[in-house]
Amino acid sequence: DQQVKQNSPSLSVQEGRISILNCDYTNSMFDYFLWYKKYPAEGPTFLISISSIKDKNEDGRFTVFLNKSAKHLSLHIVPSQPGDSAVYFCAASAYAGNNRKLIWGLGTSLAVNP
Amino acid sequence: GAVVSQHPSWVICKSGTSVKIECRSLDFQATTMFWYRQFPKQSLMLMATSNEGSKATYEQGVEKDKFLINHASLTLSTLTVTSAHPEDSSFYICSARDLLTLGVGHQETQYFGPGTRLLVL
C-alpha cells in the first residue's frame, strides 16, 4: 500500500516556465514533508521541507504548498532551468515506534527543455 | 553544511565475500543514520534505522544477520553485507539526521550520502 503517491512518473517543461510536481498521501499521522532531488547513481539531495502546521514554504525558486484537508502537497519550481532536470522524490515523515522514518514516493522525472 | 560521505562509491566482489560500506557525517553529529537500497527504476527502500550506541532497527523482510549495521560513533555508521550473493547487487545509500545541532526546522531532514554501487559476481 503506497502511503505516498507521485502519480506522474514524468514531466516535461520548457525552460523559464513553471514546473509543478504533485504528491498525495494517505496517512494523517504524517507531520513533516520533504522534497528531494536525485540524479542517477547519486544520493538524493534535500531541496525543501514543510511542517504540517504550515501551508507554504518558499526557498528561492522552490516553493512547497501543503493542503492538509486534501492530503496533497506540491513543489513549484519557477523559473525552471535545464539543471533542474532530475528525479524528484516526495517524502513524508512520521513516528514508527520510537523512531521517525521517511516514507517515499516513487519519484517524478522532470525534464526541463532549453 | 550537513555533508554525508560514503565509501566506497562502488565495489565489485565475488559471491560469498563480505563487503563493508562506511557512512560518515562530516560536519554534524548524526544521532540517527538510515540505510536504504534502491533497485533500478524504483524508489528508495529503507533497510534499517540506527541510533548511535544502540542496536539497529530493521525493516520487515531485511535480514539482520546478513546486513550488519554498526553505529558506534556520532559520525560513523557501517553496513556490512555478509556472504554477498548476486541478488544483493544494488545501490546502497545512507542518510543521517541530526537532532541536536542543525537547529529548528532541520531535525526531521535526512541528509544523504552519494551512494555505493555494489555488484556481486
Boltz contact constraints between the chains, C-beta under 6 A:
constraints:
  - contact:
      token1: [A, 32]
      token2: [B, 108]
      max_distance: 6.0
  - contact:
      token1: [A, 42]
      token2: [B, 114]
      max_distance: 6.0
  - contact:
      token1: [A, 43]
      token2: [B, 93]
      max_distance: 6.0
  - contact:
      token1: [A, 43]
      token2: [B, 112]
      max_distance: 6.0
  - contact:
      token1: [A, 43]
      token2: [B, 113]
      max_distance: 6.0
  - contact:
      token1: [A, 43]
      token2: [B, 114]
      max_distance: 6.0
  - contact:
      token1: [A, 43]
      token2: [B, 115]
      max_distance: 6.0
  - contact:
      token1: [A, 44]
      token2: [B, 112]
      max_distance: 6.0
  - contact:
      token1: [A, 46]
      token2: [B, 109]
      max_distance: 6.0
  - contact:
      token1: [A, 49]
      token2: [B, 109]
      max_distance: 6.0
  - contact:
      token1: [A, 93]
      token2: [B, 108]
      max_distance: 6.0
  - contact:
      token1: [A, 99]
      token2: [B, 49]
      max_distance: 6.0
  - contact:
      token1: [A, 99]
      token2: [B, 57]
      max_distance: 6.0
  - contact:
      token1: [A, 104]
      token2: [B, 43]
      max_distance: 6.0
  - contact:
      token1: [A, 104]
      token2: [B, 44]
      max_distance: 6.0
  - contact:
      token1: [A, 106]
      token2: [B, 43]
      max_distance: 6.0
